[in-house]
Amino acid sequence: MMKYLDLKRINEPYVHAADEVLQSGWYLRGEATQRFEQHYAEYIGTKHCVGCANGLDALTLILRAYKEMGVMKDGDEVIVPANTYIASILAITENRLVPVLVEPDINTLQIDDALIEENITSRTRAIMIVHLYGRCAYTDRIGEICARYGLKLIEDNAQAHGCCATTPDGSPSGKTGSLGHAAAHSFYPTKNLGAFGDAGAVTTNDEELASLIRALGNYGSARHYVFDYIGRNSRIDELQAAILDAKLHDLDIQNARRKQIAAIYINKVKNPAITIPQSDRDSVWHIFPVLCERRDELQQYLKGHGVETEIHYPIPPHKQLCYPAWNNLSFPITESIHREELSIPCNPAMSNEEADHVADLLNSFC
């Protein structure tokens, strides 16, 4: 069976980083965390990086900090894509804010910037863009809307480590995670930059925001045993920080390899029953999503030929039982994506021959 993602193979070169931490005798809030935060901020292109326990906490802490700063209050609205992983929504509702769902563009599967402005009200305080599947969701139009209405731009960068936005002429214009006022990052093991467990971070150029997030994630304390806020325990540990720092050195190389695998699919798959992403320079291919009306049949067909796949995601947020008030809402584009999406293997552990084999199978599906 060709695994969707062979984490053992990908992580073997970095086991030494874990051993070094275990031998050090220091496991939390130490030098490894400081090094990673510094290096990751430099890599993303921001002044500050604050490690935390996971990506959901990173999003939640950003919004919580903005409430502590008086930027937002209970009942304020945050525009967010309807097509996203539920963590984007959970962070908003946990802070007693109101998610305003906006459909994606079917061509990019990212939030449709042409639909954002009509959803802005007097209670709108932020736009949360999600760089879903590893593709940059930012557009100049979104930046202009935020500037015109005085809105915070929050990035959910859980799936796009190392992705660069580009100008219309193809020039790089900054990495995702540095394009808005604040960004949340997840280092869940399957991510392009993945830890050996849960971990996350916030990047920002706002010193006040960074300091507040660090305190909120440390029980609400900026000084030892002094608690200015009702905080939580959400800190990255030394083990994960050391592993992530070691893996960061190879991230661009591994992303380049993902792009090579994606290029094989883009150039080779020619089945009219299967829609594949268009060639896209603004993606690091955390996920290679194909759309097929007979998605379940396609998944079983690939499984029968020894290829493991995933679905990202089978049920959209507004149809989840945890949000019953939304269950009767209609977001037809989002719903069609969640009915048809199938994620095929696309990772740096793959060979060209394996990618060719998957492409041949997709072409032979009928």
N, C-alpha and C positions, 0 to 999 in steps of 0.2 A: 504494500500500500504506500503510495506517495503521500506523505503527511502534508497537511495544509501548511504547517509551520513546525520545523524541527528545532525546538528550543534547545535541546541538549547539544546538538551540533553547533548551533549559533553561539551558545554561552561557554562552551569548553575553553576558549582562549582567555577567559576572564576570571576563571576560578581563583587564580593567584591573588587577585585583588581582595577577595573574600578572606583568603587565608591570612593575608597581611593584617587585616583588621582584627581577626580572631586572635592573632598573636600579640596585638598591641595592648589588649586589655582595656581599651577605651571604646565604648560602643554607642555613645549618643552625644551630640553637640560637641564634636571635636574637630580636629584638623581636616579629616576627610570631608566632612560636610562643608567647612569653609572653602576648601579647594574646589569642590564641585560647584558650589554656588557662584564662586568667582569665575570659574571657567565657563560655566553654562551662560551666565550673564554676558560674558565677552562673546561667546559663540552666537547667542541670539541677537546681541546688539543693544542691550539695555543696561542701565546703570545698576539695577538691583535684581537679584534672584533670591527668593525665600523658599527653602525646602519645606515640604509638609508631607503628610502621611499618604496622600493619594490625590488623584485628579479631581474627584468630587469635592474633597475638602478645599482644594485650591480655588475652584469656582465659588464655593460657599463662602470662603474667607474673603474673597474679593468683594462680594456683595455685602457681607456683614461689615467690612471695614468702611465701605461707602456709606452705610447707614450710620455707623459711629461718627463719621465725618460730617453728617448732615446732608449728604448729597442725595440720599434716598430715605424714604420712610415707608412704613407699612402701607400696602395698597398701591404703591407706585408700580408702573408697568415696565417690563423689559421685553423688547422684541427679540424673538428667537426663532430659528428655523423649525418648521413642523417636522422636517426630515432630519432627525438627529437621534443620538443615543440618549436614553432617558436621564442620564446624569446632568445634562445641560438644563433640563427642566427641574429636576429635584433641587438643584442649588437655588433656583429662583423661589420655588414655593417654600423651601425650608426657611427662607428669610422673610416670609410673609409678604412677598412681592408677587405680582401677577404676570405670568407668561402670556405674551401675545404671539400666537403662532402664525408664521408666514410660510407660504408654499415655496418649494424650491423651483429652480429652472430645470426642466427635464433634461436639458443638454449638458448641464454641469453637475446636477444633483445637489447644488449648493443653494443657499437662500437667494431668491429672486430679488435683486435690488430694485427692480421696477415696481415691486409690490410693497416696499417698505414704507414709503412716505404716506400712503393712504391709511396705514395702520397707526400712525403717530397721533397721540391725543395729548391733552394737557397734563396727563399723568405719566407720560413716557419719560423715562430717565436714562435709558441705555439701550443699545443694540448689542446683542450677543451673537457674534458670528462663530460658526463651527467649521473648522477646516476638515470636514468629514472625508474619510477614505484617504487622507493624506494630500488633498487638493486645497489650494489656497482659495478661501471664500471671499477674501477682501477684494473690493473694487473701488476705484476712485469715486464712484457715485456714492457708495456707502460712507466713505470718508467725508465727502461734501455734505451729505445729509446730517451726519453727526455734528459737523462744524456749524451748519446753518441753524440747527435746533438746540445746540448746546448739550448734546447727549454724550454720555460715556460710551466708548467703544471697547467692548470686552471680547477677547478672543478665547475660544475653547480650542486650544492647540493640542489636545490629547492625542491626535492621530497624525500630526504633521511635523514632527521634529526635523528641522533642517530644510523645510520647504521655503522657497524664496518666491516672493511676489515679483512680477516683472511688469515693466512698462509696455505700452503698445508696440514699441520697437524691439522688444525682447530683452531689454537691459534689466538686470536685477535691481530691485528697489527696496530690499530689506527682507529679513526673514519673518515668517509668521511667528508670532510671539513678541514682536517688536512694533507691530503696525497700529495697535490701539493704545488705550490708556493703561490697560493691564491685561495679562494673559495667564490662563491656567494650563498646566502641562501635567499629563499623566505618564508615569513610567511603569505602568503595568507590564508584566513580562513579555506580552506579545507585541508591544509597541516597537516602532523603529529604534527608539532608544529605550530599552526595557531593563528593569531591575530584576533581581532574583525574588521579588515579592512585590508588595504594594509600595509605591512612592509617588510623590508629586512635587510641583513647585509653582510659584507665581513669579512672573517677570514683569517689571515695570520700570519706568523712569521717574516715578513719583516717590520721592523719599518718604513723605508722610505716610502714604499708603503702604509702602514696604515695611516701615517700622511698626505700623499698626497691625498688619497681617502677622508679622513675626510675634508680636505680643499676644494676639488673639489665639494663635496656634500653640502658645506656651502657657496655657491655662489663664490667659489674660494678663500675663506678667512680663514687663520689660525689665524689671529689677528683681533680684532674688527675693522671693517670698513677699513681694509687694504686688497686689493684684488690682489694677486699675479698671479692668474689664471682666465681664463674665465670659471667660474664654473656654477653650477646649484643648485637649491634648492632640496635636496634629503636627508631628515633627518627623522629618526624614532621619533615619538612623545611619550610623557610620558605615555599616556594611553596605547598604544600598548606595550611599553616596560614593563610596570608593569604587564599587562596580560600575556605576554610571559614569564616573570620571574616566575610568579606563576605557569604557565603550565609546565615550564621546569622541575620542581620538580617531575612531574608525567610522563614525556615523556617515560622513560624506561619501566615503568609499562604498559603504553598504547601500546607501541610498542610490548611488550611481548604478550599482548592480541591480537593484530593484527596477530602475529605469530601463536597463538592458532587457530584463525579462519582460517588462511591460511592452517594450517596442516589438518583441517577437510576437506577442499576442495581437497588437495593433496592426502589424503588417501582414500577419498570416491568417487571422480568423476572418472568414468571409461567408458566414452562414446567415442568411436573411432572417432566420428565426431567433438569432441572438444579437442583441445590441451591446457593443463593447464601447468603452470610453474612447473618445477621439484623442489623437495625439495631443498631449498637454504638457507644456514645459513647466507649469506651475503645480506639479504633483511629485510627491516622494513615494507614492504607491504603497502606503500602509495597507491598503486594501485595493485589489483590482476587481471592481464590481461589474458583472455582466447582468443584463436584463433579459429575461425570457418569460413569455407568457406561460410556458410549460415548465416553470422553474423546478418544481418537485420532480418531474420526470427527468429533467436534465441532471439534477443532483444524483438521482439514483443511477442514471446511465453512467456518469463519471465514477461513482462509487463501484459499480460493477466492473469497471475497467481499472480499478486500483488507484483512483484519484480522490483524495479527501477534500471536501469543500466546507464552507461555512455560509451562514446567512446573516447579513448585517442590514436590517434586523427584521424578524418575522412579523412583529406587531408594532405599529407606530405609537408614539407616546400618547396621543389623544384617544387611542383605543385600549389603553391599559386599564385594568380594573382599579388601580390605585388613583385614577383620576376619573371617577364615574360621571362627573358633571360634563365631561368632554366627550363621552362615548358616542353621542349622537351627532357630533360635529362632522362636517364633511371637508376633507382635504384630499381631493381626488388624485392629484399628482403624487403626493406623499404616499397615499394608500396603494397606488399602482407600483411605486418603487418597492414598497415593503412586500407586495405580493410577488414581484418578479426578480428581485435582487438575489444574485448568487456570487459569492466571493470565491475565486479560484486561486490556487497557489501562486504567490508572487513574493519571493523573499530571497535574500542573498545566499541562502544555502542551496538554492536550486542550480542545476546545470542547464545549459542551453538545450541539451537533448531532452531533458524533462519538460521544459517549456514547449519545445516543438511537439512533444507527445501530447501534451494537454491541448495545444492548438489543433492538432490533427483530430483529436477526439471531438472537440467542439465543432469542427467542420463536418464531421461524419454523423453528428446528431441529426435525426430527422423524425 
